[in-house]
Amino acid sequence: MVSEGAPAPDFSLPDHHGNVVSLHELAGRWVALWWYPKASTPG
């Protein structure tokens, strides 16, 4: 769990084109990350 105000840990995720992007590649830039916690889950 990351505490509020703490730096985010480095992670990698696919972008909307399927290319893997790592957080460290975006250092010094604003980053917006959103997700849908109930997407692709039953219920």
DSSP file (Angstrom, degrees, kcal/mol; ACC not computed):
  #  RESIDUE AA STRUCTURE BP1 BP2  ACC     N-H-->O    O-->H-N    N-H-->O    O-->H-N    TCO  KAPPA ALPHA  PHI   PSI    X-CA   Y-CA   Z-CA
    1    1 A M              0   0    0      0, 0.0     2,-0.5     0, 0.0     0, 0.0   0.000 360.0 360.0 360.0 133.0    0.0    0.0    0.0
    2    2 A V        -     0   0    0      4,-0.0     2,-0.1     7,-0.0     3,-0.1  -0.818 360.0-130.1 -95.6 131.3    1.3    3.4   -0.9
    3    3 A S    >   -     0   0    0     -2,-0.5     3,-2.1     4,-0.1     2,-0.1  -0.479  35.9 -88.6 -77.4 150.2    0.8    6.2    1.6
    4    4 A E  T 3  S+     0   0    0      1,-0.3    -1,-0.1    -2,-0.1     0, 0.0  -0.361 115.4  17.5 -57.9 132.3   -0.7    9.5    0.5
    5    5 A G  T 3  S+     0   0    0      1,-0.3    -1,-0.3    -3,-0.1     3,-0.1   0.283  97.1 122.7  87.4  -9.9    2.0   11.9   -0.6
    6    6 A A  S <  S-     0   0    0     -3,-2.1    -1,-0.3     1,-0.1    -4,-0.0  -0.541  73.0 -97.3 -82.0 150.2    4.6    9.1   -1.0
    7    7 A P        -     0   0    0      0, 0.0    -4,-0.1     0, 0.0    -1,-0.1  -0.377  43.2-109.7 -63.2 144.3    6.3    8.5   -4.3
    8    8 A A        -     0   0    0      1,-0.1     2,-0.1    -6,-0.1     3,-0.1  -0.498  32.5-113.5 -72.9 143.1    4.8    5.8   -6.5
    9    9 A P        -     0   0    0      0, 0.0     2,-0.1     0, 0.0    14,-0.1  -0.410  41.3 -92.0 -70.6 155.1    6.8    2.6   -6.8
   10   10 A D        +     0   0    0     -2,-0.1     2,-0.3    13,-0.1    12,-0.0  -0.456  57.7 161.9 -67.8 139.7    8.1    1.8  -10.3
   11   11 A F        -     0   0    0     -2,-0.1    12,-2.6    -3,-0.1     2,-0.4  -0.967  29.4-136.4-151.6 163.5    5.7   -0.4  -12.4
   12   12 A S  E     +A   22   0A   0     -2,-0.3    10,-0.2    10,-0.2     8,-0.1  -0.983  24.7 166.8-127.6 139.0    5.1   -1.3  -16.0
   13   13 A L  E     -A   21   0A   0      8,-2.3     8,-3.0    -2,-0.4     2,-0.2  -0.975  38.6-101.4-144.7 154.4    1.8   -1.6  -17.8
   14   14 A P  E     -A   20   0A   0      0, 0.0     6,-0.2     0, 0.0     2,-0.1  -0.584  35.8-138.8 -75.7 141.5    0.6   -1.8  -21.4
   15   15 A D    >   -     0   0    0      4,-2.7     3,-1.9    -2,-0.2     5,-0.0  -0.204  41.0 -80.3 -85.4-173.5   -0.7    1.4  -23.0
   16   16 A H  T 3  S+     0   0    0      1,-0.3    -1,-0.1     2,-0.1     0, 0.0   0.606 133.3  51.5 -68.8 -10.0   -3.7    1.6  -25.2
   17   17 A H  T 3  S-     0   0    0      2,-0.2    -1,-0.3     0, 0.0     3,-0.1   0.424 120.5-106.7-100.4  -2.1   -1.6    0.4  -28.1
   18   18 A G  S <  S+     0   0    0     -3,-1.9     2,-0.3     1,-0.3    -2,-0.1   0.461  75.5 137.4  89.8   1.5   -0.2   -2.7  -26.2
   19   19 A N        -     0   0    0      1,-0.1    -4,-2.7    -5,-0.1     2,-0.4  -0.663  57.8-119.0 -81.8 134.8    3.3   -1.1  -25.8
   20   20 A V  E     -A   14   0A   0     -2,-0.3     2,-0.4    -6,-0.2    -1,-0.1  -0.602  31.8-171.6 -77.8 128.4    4.7   -1.6  -22.3
   21   21 A V  E     -A   13   0A   0     -8,-3.0    -8,-2.3    -2,-0.4     2,-0.3  -0.976   8.2-152.6-121.6 132.8    5.4    1.7  -20.5
   22   22 A S  E >   -A   12   0A   0     -2,-0.4     3,-1.2   -10,-0.2     4,-0.5  -0.818  21.4-127.2-104.6 145.8    7.3    1.9  -17.2
   23   23 A L  G >  S+     0   0    0    -12,-2.6     3,-1.7    -2,-0.3    -1,-0.1   0.868 108.6  61.4 -58.9 -37.5    6.8    4.7  -14.7
   24   24 A H  G >  S+     0   0    0      1,-0.3     3,-1.2   -13,-0.2    -1,-0.3   0.782  95.3  62.5 -63.6 -24.2   10.6    5.5  -14.6
   25   25 A E  G <  S+     0   0    0     -3,-1.2    -1,-0.3     1,-0.2    -2,-0.2   0.707 103.4  50.2 -69.6 -18.8   10.4    6.3  -18.4
   26   26 A L  G X  S+     0   0    0     -3,-1.7     3,-2.1    -4,-0.5    -1,-0.2   0.206  78.1 146.9-104.6  13.5    8.0    9.1  -17.5
   27   27 A A  T <   +     0   0    0     -3,-1.2     3,-0.1     1,-0.3    -3,-0.1  -0.231  69.1  21.3 -54.0 134.8   10.1   10.7  -14.8
   28   28 A G  T 3  S+     0   0    0      1,-0.3     2,-0.3     0, 0.0    -1,-0.3   0.385 107.6  96.8  87.4  -3.2    9.7   14.5  -14.7
   29   29 A R  S <  S-     0   0    0     -3,-2.1    -1,-0.3     1,-0.0     2,-0.2  -0.813  82.1-101.6-115.0 157.6    6.4   14.4  -16.5
   30   30 A W        -     0   0    0     -2,-0.3     2,-0.4    -3,-0.1    -3,-0.0  -0.567  39.0-162.6 -72.2 140.0    2.8   14.5  -15.2
   31   31 A V        -     0   0    0     -2,-0.2     2,-0.5     2,-0.0    -8,-0.0  -0.994  10.5-165.3-129.9 128.9    1.2   11.1  -15.2
   32   32 A A        -     0   0    0     -2,-0.4     2,-0.5     2,-0.0    -2,-0.0  -0.967  12.1-178.7-112.1 125.8   -2.5   10.3  -15.0
   33   33 A L        +     0   0    0     -2,-0.5     2,-0.3     2,-0.0    -2,-0.0  -0.988   5.7 167.2-126.2 127.2   -3.4    6.7  -14.3
   34   34 A W        +     0   0    0     -2,-0.5     2,-0.3     2,-0.0    -2,-0.0  -0.970   5.4 177.0-137.3 157.2   -6.9    5.4  -14.0
   35   35 A W        -     0   0    0     -2,-0.3     3,-0.1     0, 0.0    -2,-0.0  -0.956  31.8-123.0-150.9 165.0   -8.5    2.0  -13.9
   36   36 A Y    >   -     0   0    0     -2,-0.3     3,-2.0     1,-0.1    -2,-0.0  -0.894  20.2-163.1-115.5  97.8  -11.8    0.4  -13.5
   37   37 A P  T 3  S+     0   0    0      0, 0.0    -1,-0.1     0, 0.0     0, 0.0   0.759  89.4  43.8 -57.6 -28.0  -11.6   -1.9  -10.5
   38   38 A K  T >  S+     0   0    0     -3,-0.1     3,-1.4     2,-0.0     2,-0.1   0.437  84.4 120.5 -98.7   1.5  -14.7   -3.9  -11.5
   39   39 A A  T <  S+     0   0    0     -3,-2.0    -3,-0.0     1,-0.3     0, 0.0  -0.423  83.8   7.1 -65.9 138.3  -13.9   -4.2  -15.2
   40   40 A S  T 3  S+     0   0    0      1,-0.2    -1,-0.3    -2,-0.1    -2,-0.0   0.753 107.0 112.3  61.9  27.5  -13.7   -7.8  -16.4
   41   41 A T  S <  S-     0   0    0     -3,-1.4    -1,-0.2     0, 0.0     2,-0.1  -0.950  73.0-104.4-125.4 150.1  -14.9   -9.2  -13.0
   42   42 A P              0   0    0      0, 0.0    -3,-0.0     0, 0.0     0, 0.0  -0.405 360.0 360.0 -69.0 148.1  -18.1  -10.9  -12.2
   43   43 A G              0   0    0     -2,-0.1    -5,-0.0     0, 0.0     0, 0.0   0.425 360.0 360.0 101.0 360.0  -20.8   -9.0  -10.4
